[in-house]
Amino acid sequence: MGRGIRCCWPGGVINGHRMAELMDGARLVEFPGAAHMLHLEQPDRFIQLTSGFLADADAASPMG
């Protein structure tokens, strides 16, 4: 979740945290200074987190 924009969605960060609390196994990761295009604004961190998420999902899969 980008933390760089506050004007477009009041309460967006709070709602993001609440949604993560309600979903089993959900993780919310904040990207300070980023807005909507995390993969372009902070590509190294985005790739690291996405790769870790996919590896965890693959390991948890009955097909993995």
Backbone as a chain_set.jsonl record, in Angstrom:
{"seq": "MGRGIRCCWPGGVINGHRMAELMDGARLVEFPGAAHMLHLEQPDRFIQLTSGFLADADAASPMG", "coords": {"N": [[0.837, -1.157, 0.0], [0.671, 2.109, -0.963], [1.968, 5.044, 0.598], [2.144, 7.629, -0.175], [0.144, 9.325, -1.171], [-2.569, 11.145, -0.03], [-4.878, 12.517, -0.603], [-6.722, 11.368, -2.335], [-8.227, 9.227, -1.294], [-9.723, 9.346, 1.493], [-8.981, 8.005, 4.64], [-7.938, 5.709, 3.594], [-5.596, 4.254, 4.322], [-6.268, 3.39, 6.885], [-8.538, 1.841, 6.252], [-7.319, -0.096, 4.658], [-5.739, -1.465, 6.52], [-7.781, -2.489, 8.117], [-9.123, -4.189, 6.312], [-7.108, -6.08, 5.892], [-7.009, -7.213, 8.427], [-9.391, -8.614, 8.446], [-9.145, -10.652, 6.613], [-8.144, -13.951, 6.335], [-4.823, -14.92, 6.663], [-3.883, -12.676, 5.361], [-1.595, -10.065, 4.445], [-0.496, -6.819, 4.997], [1.437, -4.485, 3.461], [3.217, -1.569, 3.735], [4.376, 1.086, 1.695], [6.265, 3.578, 2.22], [6.267, 6.857, 0.933], [5.52, 6.129, -1.606], [2.971, 5.98, -4.181], [0.581, 5.131, -6.288], [1.79, 3.391, -8.11], [3.512, 1.144, -7.306], [5.271, -0.805, -8.282], [6.792, 0.589, -10.102], [7.727, 2.79, -8.706], [9.14, 1.843, -6.471], [10.769, -0.469, -7.331], [12.664, -2.547, -6.61], [12.058, -3.283, -3.947], [9.372, -3.979, -4.297], [9.578, -6.203, -6.05], [11.042, -7.973, -4.43], [9.236, -8.421, -2.272], [6.979, -9.386, -3.654], [8.024, -11.674, -4.896], [8.657, -13.211, -2.633], [6.063, -13.561, -1.585], [4.873, -15.077, -3.654], [6.519, -17.355, -3.601], [5.899, -18.359, -1.046], [3.173, -18.907, -1.419], [3.337, -20.849, -3.41], [4.678, -22.874, -2.035], [2.75, -23.515, -0.16], [0.784, -24.593, -1.683], [-1.124, -27.436, -2.685], [-0.319, -28.518, -5.038], [2.26, -27.737, -5.28]], "CA": [[0.0, 0.0, 0.0], [1.438, 3.347, -1.017], [1.653, 6.037, 1.634], [2.516, 8.939, -0.703], [-1.005, 10.144, -1.541], [-3.616, 11.133, 0.996], [-6.04, 13.295, -1.014], [-7.653, 10.628, -3.182], [-9.051, 8.269, -0.577], [-9.616, 9.575, 2.939], [-9.107, 6.786, 5.437], [-7.472, 4.56, 2.826], [-4.636, 3.452, 5.086], [-7.033, 2.738, 7.952], [-9.352, 0.798, 5.631], [-6.416, -1.166, 4.235], [-5.407, -2.244, 7.717], [-8.995, -3.203, 8.543], [-9.346, -5.284, 5.364], [-6.106, -7.116, 6.168], [-7.415, -7.892, 9.659], [-10.56, -9.45, 8.193], [-8.824, -11.739, 5.673], [-7.214, -14.949, 6.856], [-3.536, -15.012, 5.978], [-3.55, -11.449, 4.639], [-0.484, -9.222, 4.891], [-0.515, -5.482, 4.432], [2.787, -3.922, 3.448], [3.196, -0.159, 3.363], [5.505, 1.612, 0.941], [6.349, 5.012, 2.481], [6.724, 7.68, -0.181], [4.972, 5.655, -2.877], [1.56, 6.29, -4.38], [-0.226, 4.096, -6.925], [2.542, 2.521, -9.014], [4.579, 0.629, -6.452], [6.242, -1.563, -9.077], [7.672, 1.541, -10.782], [8.292, 3.732, -7.743], [10.088, 1.129, -5.608], [10.771, -1.788, -7.967], [13.436, -3.58, -5.903], [11.274, -3.744, -2.789], [8.179, -4.63, -4.83], [9.968, -7.524, -6.562], [11.415, -8.801, -3.282], [8.03, -8.813, -1.544], [6.135, -10.196, -4.535], [8.684, -12.98, -5.051], [8.461, -13.929, -1.375], [4.655, -13.939, -1.517], [4.637, -16.17, -4.606], [7.206, -18.554, -3.099], [5.1, -18.872, 0.066], [1.936, -19.457, -1.983], [3.706, -22.074, -4.107], [5.003, -23.882, -1.003], [1.51, -23.896, 0.521], [-0.127, -25.207, -2.649], [-1.053, -28.905, -2.743], [0.319, -28.87, -6.313], [3.628, -27.258, -5.232]], "C": [[0.888, 1.228, 0.0], [1.012, 4.314, 0.07], [1.9, 7.45, 1.115], [1.357, 9.858, -1.022], [-2.066, 10.025, -0.465], [-4.911, 11.77, 0.488], [-7.097, 12.465, -1.741], [-8.615, 9.735, -2.408], [-8.898, 8.469, 0.921], [-9.833, 8.28, 3.707], [-8.581, 5.551, 4.742], [-6.522, 3.662, 3.595], [-5.357, 2.71, 6.202], [-7.872, 1.603, 7.38], [-8.5, -0.37, 5.162], [-6.034, -2.066, 5.394], [-6.605, -3.071, 8.167], [-9.273, -4.384, 7.613], [-8.358, -6.415, 5.62], [-6.447, -7.89, 7.435], [-8.531, -8.899, 9.41], [-10.286, -10.644, 7.286], [-7.795, -12.68, 6.283], [-5.947, -14.976, 6.009], [-3.121, -13.759, 5.23], [-2.352, -10.75, 5.281], [-0.644, -7.869, 4.247], [0.899, -4.922, 4.559], [2.679, -2.481, 2.974], [4.497, 0.222, 2.661], [5.564, 3.124, 1.178], [6.914, 5.756, 1.269], [6.196, 7.259, -1.526], [3.491, 6.005, -2.959], [0.857, 5.083, -4.992], [0.573, 3.082, -7.749], [3.776, 1.98, -8.299], [5.667, -0.066, -7.256], [7.194, -0.65, -9.855], [8.388, 2.463, -9.798], [9.352, 3.093, -6.84], [10.222, -0.313, -6.122], [11.539, -2.87, -7.207], [12.653, -4.151, -4.729], [10.023, -4.489, -3.252], [8.495, -6.048, -5.308], [10.322, -8.465, -5.413], [10.168, -9.306, -2.56], [7.126, -9.708, -2.384], [6.734, -11.587, -4.717], [8.513, -13.826, -3.794], [7.033, -14.408, -1.22], [4.373, -15.133, -2.426], [5.322, -17.46, -4.166], [6.424, -19.188, -1.952], [3.821, -19.533, -0.447], [2.219, -20.781, -2.699], [3.984, -23.198, -3.103], [3.745, -24.384, -0.312], [0.534, -24.624, -0.396], [-0.003, -26.73, -2.613], [-0.388, -29.38, -4.039], [1.804, -28.56, -6.295], [4.557, -28.296, -4.785]], "O": [[1.757, 1.374, 0.86], [-0.166, 4.392, 0.419], [1.867, 8.395, 1.905], [1.556, 11.068, -1.135], [-2.415, 8.922, -0.044], [-5.958, 11.575, 1.105], [-8.268, 12.846, -1.751], [-9.738, 9.52, -2.863], [-8.048, 7.842, 1.553], [-10.782, 7.545, 3.435], [-8.757, 4.443, 5.248], [-6.632, 2.437, 3.526], [-5.089, 1.533, 6.44], [-7.917, 0.517, 7.957], [-8.924, -1.522, 5.261], [-6.011, -3.29, 5.26], [-6.452, -4.229, 8.555], [-9.624, -5.468, 8.082], [-8.733, -7.587, 5.57], [-6.2, -9.094, 7.511], [-8.607, -9.924, 10.088], [-11.11, -11.554, 7.2], [-6.714, -12.259, 6.694], [-6.009, -15.045, 4.781], [-2.109, -13.77, 4.53], [-2.133, -10.834, 6.489], [-0.907, -7.788, 3.048], [1.474, -4.898, 5.647], [2.106, -2.213, 1.917], [5.573, -0.268, 3.004], [4.97, 3.883, 0.412], [7.903, 5.338, 0.667], [6.404, 7.968, -2.511], [2.845, 6.288, -1.95], [0.569, 4.114, -4.29], [0.057, 2.006, -8.053], [4.913, 2.307, -8.636], [6.852, 0.067, -6.949], [8.288, -1.076, -10.227], [9.527, 2.867, -10.035], [10.342, 3.734, -6.488], [9.837, -1.259, -5.436], [11.09, -4.016, -7.169], [12.597, -5.367, -4.544], [9.655, -5.51, -2.67], [7.758, -6.985, -5.003], [9.936, -9.634, -5.43], [10.061, -10.497, -2.27], [6.57, -10.682, -1.876], [6.005, -12.578, -4.692], [8.253, -15.025, -3.884], [6.8, -15.531, -0.774], [3.711, -16.087, -2.016], [4.766, -18.544, -4.339], [6.298, -20.411, -1.888], [3.431, -20.596, 0.036], [1.43, -21.722, -2.604], [3.567, -24.338, -3.31], [3.675, -25.548, 0.08], [-0.441, -25.208, 0.076], [1.106, -27.257, -2.52], [0.057, -30.525, -4.121], [2.549, -29.031, -7.155], [5.759, -28.049, -4.69]]}, "num_chains": 1, "name": "protein.A"}
